[in-house]
Amino acid sequence: MTENLTTHDFCIRLLIVDDEQTIRRLCMTVGESLGFLCLEAESGDAALAVLEEQPVHMILTDMVMPRMSGIEFLEQVKRDYPGIEVAVMTGHGSVETAVQAMKLGAYDYIAKPFAPLDDLRLFLRRMADKVRLVEENLYLRERSETETAVHGIIGSSGSIQHVLRLISRLKDTRTPVLISGESGTGKELVARALHFRGNLANRPFVAVDCGSLVPTLIESELFGYEKGAFTGALRSRQGLLQSADTGTIFLDEVGELPLEMQARLLRFIQEKEVRPVGSNEKVKVDVRIMAATNRDLEAEYKKGTFRKDLYFRLNVVTISLPPLRERRSDIPILAAFFLERLAPGRGVQVSGDAMKALLAYDWPGNVRELENCLERAVALGDQRILEVSDLPPSIAQAEIAAEPVDSREISGHPTDLRATDLEDIERATIERVFSQVNGDKALAGKMLGISRATLYRKLKRYNIGVREHPPQSTTLQ
């Protein structure tokens, strides 16, 4: 799994798993001659530890190894990392074992010893060709998916498109994800998109607001408790971690957890089991961990207020959400989306002066504050056009931002948005989106967050999608 993989420019990462060092070295030599980045492990357990720390595209594993067999290793990889191609080596002439491995999802098998060595080179090259083909199809699908809104994550700015690409890439993995960003940027929306768009969509999703948990009750809330464990424990209760078994646990504002509870959470992540308060029995729990924070956890662990080892366990992949003030070009799209949802079918719009105020304001509460602002305006206003007077005073009086919207994200041409009215912003945004989706009106409407009828009206108004020069008549004069 790589965050910035392109269709042609990426390095295949190959993991060799064999208890014989000479075999590992031989395979690594051949792999490196093909331009692969090669990793090695002497057992299935060691290989699983490598996979927890580093992304891998392909695995070549022996079938007969101590402690964990190749079949057991294959089964666990296919369960936890379904996107990795796994091929098997067999040196014991056991065709039945190789066939069993292929039924479990192995790419193919190759017999040891490798004679001639070119057989191994051709085998790995063909395997890599399949990986590249899958990656190219994934890349094309990601481009299609990121043209539309995902679970309420709206925007066409480069920063939001990057977030949507990461969601598309990570949704089917069990990789821990740390989502960072200011309050109101949509961290829980990202977590829900990762869960409900992936292969865990039909499994539990449990969100825990760590900042709202009462300190004395955090342990019993997360880990559960047995009847009689403390005063008031009249019956046993399952904890939130166990409630998320087979699914996802989302730890919102994880930086608010006290150090003692951080230690217990770390132990849970390492051992994958919980012990309810008042019980001597441990219960196995298999969950995907996602966490979110508006704090700088790296700075926190350096100060000693957050455990460094827990930080690295949670921060396998980070998705950083930009504040709204850094993606002002998305404000018109977000406003249209919220207004359509708040006043469906009414065609409520924002006047040019009001939009200038929205663009000028710094939005300390981010997207959530923008939505609340528009909800207030719709509730108090009685017109189809929202004016500056309908906005809260702090927003209505906002001065033009010192850093104007990056107009290149709207139209591709440098302009000064401080001198541009709402119609120019709206026209440029619609033109850009309409071009991205190759004229697909349904897709453009979804991306802009407006109904098809509203889109048709705006296309007609701005003469978008209409031939500038109608074909000349072929009638003979």
Sequence and secondary structure as in RCSB ss.txt:
>XXXX:A:sequence
MTENLTTHDFCIRLLIVDDEQTIRRLCMTVGESLGFLCLEAESGDAALAVLEEQPVHMILTDMVMPRMSGIEFLE
QVKRDYPGIEVAVMTGHGSVETAVQAMKLGAYDYIAKPFAPLDDLRLFLRRMADKVRLVEENLYLRERSETETAV
HGIIGSSGSIQHVLRLISRLKDTRTPVLISGESGTGKELVARALHFRGNLANRPFVAVDCGSLVPTLIESELFGY
EKGAFTGALRSRQGLLQSADTGTIFLDEVGELPLEMQARLLRFIQEKEVRPVGSNEKVKVDVRIMAATNRDLEAE
YKKGTFRKDLYFRLNVVTISLPPLRERRSDIPILAAFFLERLAPGRGVQVSGDAMKALLAYDWPGNVRELENCLE
RAVALGDQRILEVSDLPPSIAQAEIAAEPVDSREISGHPTDLRATDLEDIERATIERVFSQVNGDKALAGKMLGI
SRATLYRKLKRYNIGVREHPPQSTTLQ
>XXXX:A:secstr
  TT  SSS   EEEEE S HHHHHHHHHHHHHTT EEEEESSHHHHHHHHHHS  SEEEEES  SSS HHHHHH
HHHHH TTSEEEEEESS  HHHHHHHHHTT   EEESS SSHHHHHHHHHHHHHHHHHHHHHHHHHHHHHTTS B
TTB   SHHHHHHHHHHHHHTTS   EEEE  TTS HHHHHHHHHHTTTTTTS EEEEEGGGS GGGHHHHHHEE
 TTSSTT  S EE HHHHTTTSEEEEETGGGS HHHHHHHHHHHHH EE  BT S  EE   EEEEEESS HHHH
HHHTSS HHHHHHH SEEEE   GGG GGGHHHHHHHHHHHHSTTS  EE HHHHHHHHHS  TTHHHHHHHHHH
HHHHH  SSEE GGGS HHHHT    SS   GGGTTSS   GGG  HHHHHHHHHHHHHHHTTT HHHHHHHHT 
 HHHHHHHHHHHT SS SS        
